[in-house]
Amino acid sequence: MTIGQSPRRDVMPGVFYGLGDDGQRIEAVELGALDGLSHEEIAALAPRADAGDYWLVTRLRDGAEVKVARRHLERRLQLAIDTLEGEQGCAATVLLCTGEFPMLRAKKPLIEPDPLVFRLVQGLLSPGDRLGVIVPLPEQMEQSRPKWGQLDPKVRIAAASPYGDIVEVVRAGGQLGDASMVVLDCIGFGPQHRRAVAEVTEAPVVLPQTIVGRLTGELFAQPVSNLASS
């Protein structure tokens, strides 16, 4: 389930790479919160600074990058979960976004990257380690600081879109100074971005795409009939 439009051909290869051998027996059904909407309709969902919106960025089917406010997506995402669990008969739902969505509800397992990646980084950081984070939009830098600041009060945050020139991602990596670990805080970042940032920072880089895949593989390591009660 993407907050943009499906299919996400830029994301799913990384997720299935993370799944490893488990991916051979998993069928993926994709839905997007913006499926069926025109560019004009999507433009009306843009965040507003004067409304205190929670900013999100995503990708459309044609590859275009768009900015959307979380408040405009909540109902659409919930409908997507209900459809995937209901008429599509999916055993679990994976949210293809690292944003925070505390309002979502599911009857079957719902895999949300945000808490999973946060707890993983929390467990990996040692006292004194410096954390670096790359988010897609400049507007998201201060938005994400309260969360990552819990792990490192001096966290360094830079902005570069995963949907633009990779040179900008490398530039953002160069702004993270002596980071001991880097988080690419958007599901749109792929293995190519991880390699580029790791080279410029010489630090381990956390990539939500493959983390989500690995954790989904763990979930499906048990019989699918048992997932609803997991």
C-alpha positions as CSV (number, residue, x, y, z in Angstrom):
1,M,0.0,0.0,0.0
2,T,1.6,3.2,-1.2
3,I,0.7,6.7,-0.3
4,G,1.1,7.5,-4.0
5,Q,0.0,5.6,-7.0
6,S,0.5,1.9,-7.7
7,P,2.4,0.0,-9.0
8,R,5.7,1.1,-7.3
9,R,8.2,-0.3,-9.7
10,D,10.9,1.8,-8.0
11,V,10.3,0.3,-4.5
12,M,9.1,-3.3,-4.9
13,P,12.4,-4.7,-6.3
14,G,14.1,-3.5,-3.1
15,V,11.4,-5.0,-0.9
16,F,11.6,-8.4,-2.7
17,Y,15.3,-8.3,-2.5
18,G,14.9,-8.0,1.3
19,L,12.5,-10.9,1.2
20,G,15.2,-13.2,-0.2
21,D,14.0,-16.8,-0.9
22,D,10.7,-16.1,0.9
23,G,9.8,-13.8,-1.9
24,Q,9.3,-16.8,-4.2
25,R,6.1,-17.8,-2.5
26,I,4.6,-14.4,-1.8
27,E,2.1,-12.7,-4.1
28,A,2.0,-8.9,-3.9
29,V,-1.2,-7.0,-4.5
30,E,-0.6,-3.2,-4.8
31,L,-2.9,-0.4,-4.1
32,G,-2.2,3.4,-3.9
33,A,-4.0,6.1,-1.9
34,L,-3.9,8.3,-5.1
35,D,-4.9,5.6,-7.6
36,G,-7.4,7.0,-10.1
37,L,-6.9,10.7,-9.2
38,S,-5.9,13.2,-11.8
39,H,-2.9,15.6,-11.4
40,E,-5.4,18.4,-10.7
41,E,-7.1,16.4,-7.9
42,I,-3.7,15.4,-6.4
43,A,-2.6,19.0,-6.5
44,A,-5.5,19.9,-4.2
45,L,-4.0,17.5,-1.6
46,A,-0.8,19.4,-1.2
47,P,0.3,20.4,2.3
48,R,0.0,24.0,3.5
49,A,2.6,25.7,5.8
50,D,-0.1,27.8,7.4
51,A,-2.2,24.7,8.3
52,G,0.6,23.1,10.2
53,D,0.5,20.1,7.9
54,Y,2.6,16.9,8.2
55,W,4.5,16.9,4.9
56,L,4.8,13.7,2.8
57,V,6.3,13.2,-0.6
58,T,5.5,10.3,-3.0
59,R,5.7,9.1,-6.6
60,L,2.9,8.8,-9.2
61,R,2.5,6.0,-11.8
62,D,4.1,8.2,-14.4
63,G,7.2,8.9,-12.2
64,A,6.3,12.4,-11.1
65,E,7.0,13.5,-7.6
66,V,4.2,15.0,-5.6
67,K,3.8,16.5,-2.1
68,V,0.7,15.6,-0.1
69,A,-0.6,16.4,3.4
70,R,-1.1,13.4,5.7
71,R,-4.6,14.6,6.7
72,H,-5.7,14.2,3.1
73,L,-4.5,10.5,3.0
74,E,-5.8,9.1,6.2
75,R,-9.2,8.0,4.9
76,R,-7.8,6.8,1.6
77,L,-5.2,4.7,3.3
78,Q,-7.8,3.2,5.6
79,L,-10.0,2.3,2.6
80,A,-7.0,0.7,1.0
81,I,-6.3,-1.5,4.1
82,D,-10.0,-2.5,4.2
83,T,-9.9,-3.5,0.5
84,L,-6.6,-5.4,0.8
85,E,-7.8,-7.4,3.8
86,G,-11.4,-7.8,2.4
87,E,-12.0,-8.4,-1.2
88,Q,-8.3,-8.9,-2.0
89,G,-7.9,-11.5,0.8
90,C,-4.4,-10.4,1.7
91,A,-2.8,-12.0,4.7
92,A,-0.9,-8.8,5.7
93,T,-0.5,-5.2,4.6
94,V,2.8,-3.4,4.1
95,L,2.7,0.4,4.2
96,L,5.2,1.7,1.6
97,C,6.0,4.9,3.5
98,T,8.3,5.8,6.5
99,G,5.9,8.5,7.7
100,E,4.0,8.3,11.0
101,F,0.4,7.1,10.6
102,P,-1.0,6.4,14.1
103,M,-4.6,6.5,12.9
104,L,-4.5,3.4,10.7
105,R,-6.3,0.2,11.9
106,A,-6.1,-3.3,10.6
107,K,-7.6,-6.7,11.5
108,K,-4.5,-8.5,10.0
109,P,-0.8,-7.7,10.4
110,L,0.0,-4.2,9.3
111,I,3.7,-3.6,8.7
112,E,4.6,0.1,9.2
113,P,8.2,1.0,8.5
114,D,8.3,4.0,10.8
115,P,8.3,2.2,14.2
116,L,10.3,-0.7,12.9
117,V,13.1,1.4,11.5
118,F,13.2,3.6,14.6
119,R,13.5,0.7,17.0
120,L,16.1,-0.9,14.8
121,V,18.3,2.2,14.8
122,Q,17.7,2.6,18.5
123,G,19.0,-0.8,19.1
124,L,22.0,-0.4,16.9
125,L,23.3,3.0,18.1
126,S,25.8,3.0,20.9
127,P,26.3,5.8,23.5
128,G,28.2,8.6,21.8
129,D,27.3,7.6,18.3
130,R,26.3,10.4,15.9
131,L,23.1,9.9,13.8
132,G,22.6,11.3,10.3
133,V,19.3,11.3,8.6
134,I,18.3,12.1,5.0
135,V,14.7,13.1,4.3
136,P,13.2,13.9,0.9
137,L,12.0,17.5,1.5
138,P,13.5,20.5,3.3
139,E,10.1,21.0,5.0
140,Q,10.6,17.5,6.6
141,M,13.9,18.4,8.3
142,E,12.4,20.0,11.4
143,Q,9.3,17.8,11.2
144,S,11.5,14.7,11.7
145,R,13.9,16.2,14.3
146,P,11.7,15.5,17.4
147,K,11.6,11.8,16.5
148,W,15.3,11.2,15.7
149,G,16.4,13.7,18.4
150,Q,15.3,11.1,20.9
151,L,18.2,8.9,19.8
152,D,20.7,11.7,19.2
153,P,20.0,15.2,20.5
154,K,22.6,16.5,18.0
155,V,21.2,14.5,15.0
156,R,22.2,15.9,11.7
157,I,19.4,16.0,9.1
158,A,19.8,16.8,5.4
159,A,17.3,16.8,2.5
160,A,17.4,15.2,-0.9
161,S,14.6,13.6,-2.9
162,P,15.0,9.9,-3.9
163,Y,13.0,10.8,-7.1
164,G,15.6,13.3,-8.4
165,D,19.3,13.3,-9.4
166,I,21.3,10.9,-7.2
167,V,24.0,13.7,-7.1
168,E,21.7,15.6,-4.7
169,V,21.5,12.5,-2.4
170,V,25.3,12.3,-2.4
171,R,25.5,16.1,-1.6
172,A,23.1,15.5,1.4
173,G,25.2,12.7,2.6
174,G,28.2,15.0,2.6
175,Q,26.4,17.3,5.0
176,L,26.1,14.7,7.7
177,G,29.6,15.2,9.0
178,D,30.9,12.5,11.3
179,A,27.8,10.4,11.4
180,S,28.3,7.0,12.9
181,M,25.1,5.7,11.1
182,V,22.8,7.2,8.4
183,V,19.1,6.6,8.0
184,L,17.5,7.1,4.5
185,D,14.1,8.2,5.9
186,C,11.9,7.5,2.9
187,I,10.7,4.3,1.3
188,G,11.7,5.8,-2.1
189,F,15.4,5.5,-1.4
190,G,16.8,2.3,-3.0
191,P,20.0,0.3,-2.9
192,Q,21.7,2.7,-5.3
193,H,21.2,5.5,-2.8
194,R,22.5,3.4,0.0
195,R,25.7,2.6,-1.8
196,A,26.2,6.3,-2.8
197,V,25.7,7.6,0.8
198,A,27.8,4.8,2.3
199,E,30.7,5.8,0.1
200,V,30.5,9.5,0.9
201,T,29.9,9.1,4.7
202,E,31.9,5.9,5.3
203,A,29.2,4.9,7.7
204,P,26.5,2.1,7.7
205,V,23.3,3.2,6.0
206,V,19.9,2.0,7.1
207,L,17.6,1.4,4.1
208,P,13.8,1.0,4.9
209,Q,13.1,-0.8,1.6
210,T,15.1,-3.9,2.4
211,I,14.4,-3.8,6.1
212,V,10.6,-4.0,5.4
213,G,11.3,-6.9,3.0
214,R,13.3,-8.8,5.6
215,L,10.7,-8.3,8.4
216,T,7.9,-9.3,6.0
217,G,9.8,-12.5,5.2
218,E,10.0,-13.3,8.9
219,L,6.3,-12.8,9.2
220,F,5.6,-15.2,6.3
221,A,8.0,-17.8,7.6
222,Q,5.0,-19.2,9.5
223,P,1.9,-20.6,7.8
224,V,-0.2,-17.9,6.2
225,S,-3.3,-19.2,8.1
226,N,-1.6,-18.2,11.4
227,L,-0.8,-14.6,10.5
228,A,-4.1,-13.1,11.6
229,S,-3.5,-14.3,15.1
230,S,0.2,-13.3,15.2
